[in-house]
Amino acid sequence: MEKLKQRWGLKHNYQIVLIILVFSINGSFAAYIAKPFTELIGLNYESTSPWLFWPVRIILIFIIYQITLPIVGFFFGQFNFFWNFFTKKILIRMGFKRFFREF
Protein backbone atom coordinates (compact mmCIF):
# COMPACT_ATOMS: atom_id res chain seq x y z
CA MET A 1 0.00 0.00 0.00
CA GLU A 2 2.85 2.36 0.77
CA LYS A 3 4.24 1.98 -2.75
CA LEU A 4 0.88 2.89 -4.26
CA LYS A 5 0.52 5.86 -1.95
CA GLN A 6 3.97 7.09 -2.88
CA ARG A 7 3.55 6.43 -6.62
CA TRP A 8 0.15 8.12 -6.82
CA GLY A 9 0.94 10.91 -4.37
CA LEU A 10 -1.70 9.92 -1.83
CA LYS A 11 -1.69 10.69 1.87
CA HIS A 12 -4.18 8.18 3.32
CA ASN A 13 -4.94 4.49 2.87
CA TYR A 14 -8.66 5.15 2.43
CA GLN A 15 -7.86 7.08 -0.77
CA ILE A 16 -6.56 3.87 -2.34
CA VAL A 17 -9.80 2.11 -1.46
CA LEU A 18 -11.83 4.98 -2.94
CA ILE A 19 -9.77 4.97 -6.13
CA ILE A 20 -10.16 1.21 -6.62
CA LEU A 21 -13.89 1.59 -5.93
CA VAL A 22 -14.16 4.37 -8.54
CA PHE A 23 -12.37 2.20 -11.13
CA SER A 24 -14.75 -0.70 -10.55
CA ILE A 25 -17.95 1.37 -10.47
CA ASN A 26 -16.94 3.36 -13.53
CA GLY A 27 -16.12 0.23 -15.54
CA SER A 28 -19.54 -1.22 -14.87
CA PHE A 29 -21.20 2.14 -15.51
CA ALA A 30 -19.42 2.59 -18.86
CA ALA A 31 -20.44 -0.88 -20.03
CA TYR A 32 -24.03 -0.24 -18.94
CA ILE A 33 -24.20 3.13 -20.70
CA ALA A 34 -22.64 1.76 -23.93
CA LYS A 35 -25.66 -0.48 -24.58
CA PRO A 36 -28.11 2.36 -25.33
CA PHE A 37 -25.46 4.09 -27.46
CA THR A 38 -24.96 1.00 -29.62
CA GLU A 39 -28.73 0.75 -30.09
CA LEU A 40 -28.92 4.48 -30.83
CA ILE A 41 -26.49 4.13 -33.74
CA GLY A 42 -28.42 1.13 -35.02
CA LEU A 43 -26.23 -1.73 -33.87
CA ASN A 44 -28.05 -4.62 -32.25
CA TYR A 45 -26.44 -7.80 -30.93
CA GLU A 46 -28.95 -10.07 -32.65
CA SER A 47 -28.97 -8.39 -36.06
CA THR A 48 -25.37 -7.16 -36.41
CA SER A 49 -22.30 -9.20 -37.21
CA PRO A 50 -20.17 -9.81 -34.11
CA TRP A 51 -17.15 -8.64 -36.14
CA LEU A 52 -18.71 -5.18 -36.28
CA PHE A 53 -20.74 -5.10 -33.08
CA TRP A 54 -18.01 -5.94 -30.55
CA PRO A 55 -15.24 -3.63 -31.81
CA VAL A 56 -17.68 -0.72 -31.94
CA ARG A 57 -19.03 -1.58 -28.49
CA ILE A 58 -15.52 -1.82 -27.00
CA ILE A 59 -14.52 1.52 -28.53
CA LEU A 60 -17.68 3.10 -27.14
CA ILE A 61 -16.99 1.65 -23.69
CA PHE A 62 -13.44 3.04 -23.80
CA ILE A 63 -14.62 6.53 -24.78
CA ILE A 64 -17.43 6.56 -22.22
CA TYR A 65 -15.04 5.25 -19.56
CA GLN A 66 -12.59 8.10 -20.14
CA ILE A 67 -15.34 10.71 -20.05
CA THR A 68 -17.07 9.40 -16.95
CA LEU A 69 -13.97 8.54 -14.91
CA PRO A 70 -13.42 12.05 -13.51
CA ILE A 71 -17.18 12.45 -13.00
CA VAL A 72 -17.48 9.30 -10.91
CA GLY A 73 -14.24 10.27 -9.17
CA PHE A 74 -15.81 13.61 -8.30
CA PHE A 75 -18.65 11.88 -6.45
CA PHE A 76 -16.09 9.99 -4.37
CA GLY A 77 -13.95 13.07 -3.71
CA GLN A 78 -11.12 11.96 -6.00
CA PHE A 79 -11.64 14.23 -9.02
CA ASN A 80 -8.13 15.73 -8.95
CA PHE A 81 -6.50 12.31 -8.86
CA PHE A 82 -8.40 11.05 -11.90
CA TRP A 83 -8.08 14.30 -13.81
CA ASN A 84 -4.33 14.63 -13.31
CA PHE A 85 -3.23 11.03 -13.58
CA PHE A 86 -5.53 9.51 -16.18
CA THR A 87 -7.91 11.72 -18.11
CA LYS A 88 -5.46 14.55 -18.65
CA LYS A 89 -2.79 12.12 -19.91
CA ILE A 90 -5.22 10.42 -22.28
CA LEU A 91 -6.36 13.76 -23.71
CA ILE A 92 -2.75 14.88 -24.20
CA ARG A 93 -1.98 11.63 -26.05
CA MET A 94 -5.02 12.23 -28.25
CA GLY A 95 -3.58 15.56 -29.38
CA PHE A 96 -5.14 18.06 -26.98
CA LYS A 97 -1.77 19.06 -25.54
CA ARG A 98 -2.17 22.76 -26.27
CA PHE A 99 -5.10 22.94 -23.82
CA PHE A 100 -2.94 21.75 -20.92
CA ARG A 101 0.04 24.05 -20.94
CA GLU A 102 1.36 24.43 -17.46
CA PHE A 103 3.02 27.69 -16.56
N, C-alpha and C positions, 0 to 999 in steps of 0.2 A: 504494500500500500504506500509505503514511503517513496518508492521509486515513481509511482504514478503521481503522487502529490508533487514531487519535485519536478517531474517532466512536464506536467500540465500547469504548474504554478498555482497549486491549490494550498489552502491553509488548514482545512479540516477534513476529517475522514468522511463525514456525512456528505460532502460535496461529491466525492467519488460515487457514492450510492445514488445520489440524485442524477448524476451524469449518466450512469449506466441505466437508470430507470428511464431517463429521457430518450436514450438511444432505443430502448426496447419499445416504449410506447410509440415513438415516432415511426419506427419501422412498421409496426402493425397499422398505424394510422395511414401511412402512405400507401400501403397495399390496399387498405379498405377504400380509400378515396380514389385510387386508380381505376377501380371497377366502373364507376359511373362515367369517368372520362373515356374509357375505351368504348363504352356503349354510346356515348355522345358523338364520337367520331365514326360510329357505324361498325365497330368491330365487336363481334359476338363470338364467344367461345364455340358455340355449336355450329355456326355458319361460316366461320373464317378458318382458313388454313392455320394449323399450329405454327408453321414456319413464318407466318406474318404476325399472328396474334401475340405470341409470347415475346418476341423481340420488342414489339411496340409497347406491350404492357410493362416490360422490364425498364425500358427507357422512361416511360411515364412515371413509374415508381421512383426511379432515380431522381428525376426532376422534381417531383412532388416532395420527396424526402429532403432534398437540399433546401427547398423553399420553406418547408414546415419545421425544419430542425430548430432554427432560432426562435420560432414562434412557440413551439412546445417547451423549449428551454426557458423562455420568458416566464411561462406559467409555473415553472419549478425554480425560478430565481437564478437561472444559469445562462441568461441571454448573452452576457459578455463572453463567457467561455466559448459558447457555440459560434458566436459571430467571429471572434478573433481566431479561433483555432481551426474551424472547419469551413464555414460558409464563405468567409472572406478569402480563404486560400483557394477554394473552388472557383469563385468568381474571378479571381486574379488569373488563374490558369485558363479560364474561358475567354480571356482577353479584355476584362474590365479593369485592368491595372490602373489606368489613368484616373479612375474614380477613387482610388485608395492611396493617393500620395500622402505620405506622412512627413510632416515638417519638423 
